[in-house]
Amino acid sequence: MADNHLKELVDQLTLEEQVSLLSGQDLWSLNAIERLDIGSLRVTDGPNGARGAKGSGGLLEGAPAASFPVGISIGASWDVDLAEEIGAALADEVMTKGAHVLLAPTVNIHRSVTNGRNFECHSEDAELTAKLACAYIKGLQDKGISATIKHFAGNESEIERTTMSSEVDERSLREVYLRPFEDAVKLADTWGIMTSYNRLNGTFTSEHDWLLEDVLRGDWGYQGIVMSDWYGSHSTAETVNAGLDLEMPGPTRDRGDKLVTAVEAGEVSREVVRKRALTMLRLLDKTGALNSTRPKQELSVDAPEHRALIRKAGSAGAVLLKNEGAILPLKETNGKVAVIGPNAKIAQIMGGGSSQITPHYRVSPWDGLASRLGEEQLIYAQGCTNHRFEPLWTCDIKADYFNNQDFAGDPVHTDVFSSAEVVWGLPIAEGHVTDPNRFSVRMSGTFKAEKSGLHQFGVNSAGYLKLFVDDELVVDAHTDWEIGHTFFEEGCDPVVGEKALVAGLSYAIRLEFVTNENAKLLYAAFRAGIGIGLSDKDILDAVQAASEAETALVFVGRSGEWDTEGSDLQDITLPGRQNELVSAVLKANPRTIVVLQTGGPIEMPWVKDAPAILQAWYPGQECGNAITDVLFGDTEPGGRLSQTFPATWVGNPTGGKGDEVYPGKDGKVLYEEGVFIGYRHYLKTGIKPLFPFGFGLSYTDFDLSDMSVVSNGTKATASVTLTNTGKRAGSTVIQLYVGDVQASVERPMRELKAFKKVSLDAGESQCIELTLSERDFAFFDTANRLWRVEQGEFTVEVGLSSTDIRCCETIQMEAMTMKP
Ligand code: BGC
């Protein structure tokens, strides 16, 4: 619709109608205005799939959807074309879910190695993140689906995320943390941006005038909508005036009648409300929601082309960290293969939190190997566990609700759950619970023991919980309940009790849940699991399997229970007894390949002994197939690290610097390291990482030669010859870093400014050109609020990682300044 028609339309709306466009009607959709045939805009979470609207409580309740690789895997692919293809495929997925907007991509920067959401983000580097995000947005929006790049800004940790103030100086913001958003606005024309939960330098980002008006709309000229993160709006006039168009989710808490009253009281002008409503109408128009053409039903379309794309993307992001003696790729004639480890038969395909979806299917490494080699070639041993929570207790669980916190009187309602993981959303108990802050639930079901022995009963809850086995109290997460790191920091850490059970017998399990009326998010939830731990014998069985086989594959790592929204990791040690398992298997069989699946770095005490290590991340539903493709050389390990792997946690940019720097103290987290995060930190301090940024091996070898740099003093173009010197076709990533040799301010020794993923046949050479703009030489001059290039010498380095520089030239640049 032409813009003047949209303007006419907004002027036909009453104040109340304009206001109604500025908040959600429910969790995933906006108010329609039937009087004028204005449809309802619907949104759905990404970034690694389109979940749809059904998963309102449990995030895995939605209609099955295609599960794509997580952000760090796309980051490690360094492949902008792939990111665009994924964006385009996700656009199709969003349409099948009847929605118009995908809440993605997530582009916060890997500042610490323990941020729970690093898996969802692309990289520690802003250039790489920005390029991939722009391509992903293009893929989505070219098909009429809006992106919502998030979380703007300073959300680099999950600790106290709804209140924490990220204290970041303007230069670091401009050069690092805001950069992906800036490119998304200026180069990809993103239609949507989501503010973060945290405060930035003291002010909530959802009401941050400087961030939303001065920088985003002023400096960058942004025309699209700004929405809050879920429940991340905390005011009426402040957010509207500062530039937040949309409060999510609905029903509104801060707008509606409150906003109408604020307008009447003169706290918000009618013109501002009109402007925000017009911005919303423009988005409705672009996405087709204005005329509500998209059917509301949610479909599951398991498209073969999505399967193929996801499988391809899995190997494009897989990083080969070690390959001594060219042990990989494997050959089918390599004899029996021992398939070992807690991630061998469980497909770890995604992280935890709002990005979770119900996948169409999950191919585990075992499944992938079995379909390639046949099960008779494989020997299996689990070895140990790596879970954070005990395996979920499932059965028909009867739930009796009470309208008080002590189970008094008759139940007001009875329900049946199919598993012991419940997040209560309104209305509770079909509306029979009158006060969501004050109720109790008694739940009962049975558990049949399959094995005899000591069982672990683990619970965590946002609210108080006791677990009884045959009327005996086994877990008490009530009496000494303490807030911990589960359920978006509203729940306690797992509390585990033990009891010996006998195989074949059934036990009565009773759970008693009571709400915590002091909860910040008014959130009631719990999870209960029952497991029987593995023992020394299981590690010995794994050793036995490894010694009987020609080759051993050990699948270790974490899962979405650890790499999750809502809590940071406590360390980067492989959970459980996995390090012990890896070392034992390496001893038993020198032809052992370690396959890691995590959302970020881990310490590897066994690194010297392991001949081959492959990092596969969480690659989506085709997980096992993609890993098998790489292991057997059907595809290249196409990934290069988008995040440095430190040797130990303390070496990471935020490690060992005091609580103020990480995880934060007294409600503030100081980004004291400034622009020196990621590889910039390791280069500055001389701390040697385990594996550097940009690193990854190929199955072939590459050489870079004949570099020349042509510069006119303001811009430059580097050309370099890349040759595949090995015996097979393969891919690599050419990385160009710039360094300001004579800077008057402290600047990183080298910074990534351009890159290109290139595939070449054996023996093939190609001349690659990489261009550099004025901005690629600039730093942000905070005192003068502009980008500044200082006259003098700059290095232009080209290499295959941040520490593997193959060619270098020095060029002379002129002094320049640019508007922010
Ligand atoms: C997350 C957002 C997400 C939203 C809706 C929040 O908890 O931070 O990234 O889009 O929930 O699920």
Boltz pocket constraint, residues with backbone or C-beta under 6 A from the ligand:
constraints:
  - pocket:
      binder: B
      contacts: [[A, 45], [A, 46], [A, 103], [A, 150], [A, 229], [A, 230], [A, 354]]
      max_distance: 6.0
